[in-house]
Amino acid sequence: MPLSYRSAGESHGPAVLAVLEGIPAGMEFPEEAVHAMLRRRQGGYGRGARQRIEEDRVEVLSGLRQGRTLGSPLTLVVKNRDHRIDELGPVTRPRPGHADLAGAWKLGVRDARGVLERASARETAARVAAGAVCAAFLARFGLRVDAHVVAIGEVDSTLIPEDPDERRRLRDASEVYCPDPEASVRMVDLIAGARRSRDTAGGVFEVVARGVPPGLGSWTQWDLRLDCRLAGALMSVQAIKGVEVGLGFRAARLAGSRVHDPIEPDPEGPLPYRRTRNHAGGLEGGTTNGEPVVVRAAMKPLSTLMDPLPSVDLETGEAAAAAVERSDTCAVPAASVVGEAVVAYELARAFLEAIGGSSMDDVEARYVAYRERLRGL
């Protein structure tokens, strides 16, 4: 069974949920890791009142026995405390930048409430739960996925440590999930200024996956290319407007000799060859090359503004100020956690495609054989 998932639920409905299929049988369910990732998604400086209402916890409705996966679909449910979808009024003044007007046109309605209830980023709680399970699966094979913020507005980080443990420690100590302490302070100040101005702020986050073996993904079809799949996964996250792999857009401005990554023998390493740098972000020809996978995503400022932009009233057709829904000033730190989750899912999917196996014992034995074959090249 190929790894796949679907999410369901509305922002103010009873719950959001994900059905995750294809996790091999015999894996211990990582309950604490899932809850930790859900807490990180709710955090970060700039979040709004909704996060003080919700306390996201996952319930597993299917796919487990005695705490281990059965190989059947996992149904993961995150309940909403703020469950009042039937009591909320219509939204007839669409917010520029949101799905309100485009969705209302698509459905042929004047009330965009049903559109925004599903388009809302509340849905990502379900995706984070599914991604946390995938991250725990990858960790069994030495793959580690971490995300951190690299920019908020015009504030860029410059002193991010190379050591992944130090990077994670500094990220977790930062209010904005940035492992550059000096930049973190300036990012907090920028978000505070945006809040005082009744405005919003966007930014950029980076996801790094280490321990990724070569050979995940494929060059044989466009939809099997792993960089394509990672870009699509990140672009599917609400408010993401751009994705880069490795050097990304910078590569277009440099000579080829400064872009591509030289190869050298590595007789003492886990693989017979290595790269002297990683400008490709661990991906060549849609396939992992043994270096860390590095991707970045750019998040626009959120669409709900406390001083709303001009819009129209769909009931009257007259000019009106856009609707104001409860929202955040900045959700880039939270989006980085969602990015980490969707990257973990895509890597787990590609890993299982390459290695195979219906149980954890099967996958482990196949992965040992795969690594031995690589070392023998």
PyMOL commands that set and color helices and strands:
alter all, ss='L'
color gray80, all
select helices_A, chain A and resi 31-42+50-53+100-107+113-119+121-139+164-173+181-196+222-224+226-235+248-253+256-259+332-355+360-375
alter helices_A, ss='H'
color red, helices_A
select strands_A, chain A and resi 4-9+15-21+58-62+64-65+68-69+74-79+144-152+155-156+203-210+240-245+263-265+273-275+283-284+287-288+293-299+310-312+319-321
alter strands_A, ss='S'
color yellow, strands_A
deselect
rebuild
show_as cartoon
